[in-house]
Amino acid sequence: MKSVQKTTTRPSSRDRAPKPQSESDRPGRRSATALPKRSRIRVLIADDHTVVREGLVSLIQRKPDMTVIGEAKDGREAVDLWKQHRPDVTLLDLRMPELDGVSAIKEIRDQDEHARILVLTTFDGDEDIFRAIQAGAKGYLLKDVPREALMDSIRRVNAGETCVPVHLAAKLAERVSGETLSSREVDVLKLMAQGKSNKEIGAALFISEGTVKSHVKAIFAKMNVISRTEAVANATRRGLIHL
């Protein structure tokens, strides 16, 4: 009896099952540097200048590890958007209508004491810096900061660090260690800035003219100035009063 030889036919290349594609070969593959939207740093921008907001949005949206989740044109809207979106980092101007930056920081921190807020402003007075940090800001930068330094600061604040440049930290230290004006002295200073006489200041604050003179003397001593004009200029520069 003849043996029958069994033959095996190999499938042609056209019949073979396609080789599974690797992750890198698949169409529509996400870029190696891109991150899922949820894992990016979610940033809320608050500034009353449209051009500044648009510039910040453009810068941040180009970064693969960040995304802008809201824009606010004033402090009140900033608080409302923060409550709605709960961003990772809020980039906040100091002087805005409706609600100023410090007040906005306080309201946000009342909602969450761990909220991460980075002030970006043009004002570098020691009192401005002190009030922002005291209210709970985790960082304080000026608007002339280099772009990459700003992006790095957002990352650092998101990581829980405090970010204040050395020259601003020095001003903050000077403010903390120096003599502080009382709330009444600040009230007198504000009226001085309006050009009020001692008599007019006394009438406005319901105190005697002699008491006003004592406050003015204390203001001069604490601020190391010798005139009302110098006192007002110094106070404006430091952010003690806003004209």
Order of alpha helices (4+ residues) and beta strands (2+ residues): beta-alpha-beta-alpha-beta-alpha-beta-alpha-beta-alpha-alpha-alpha-alpha-alpha-alpha
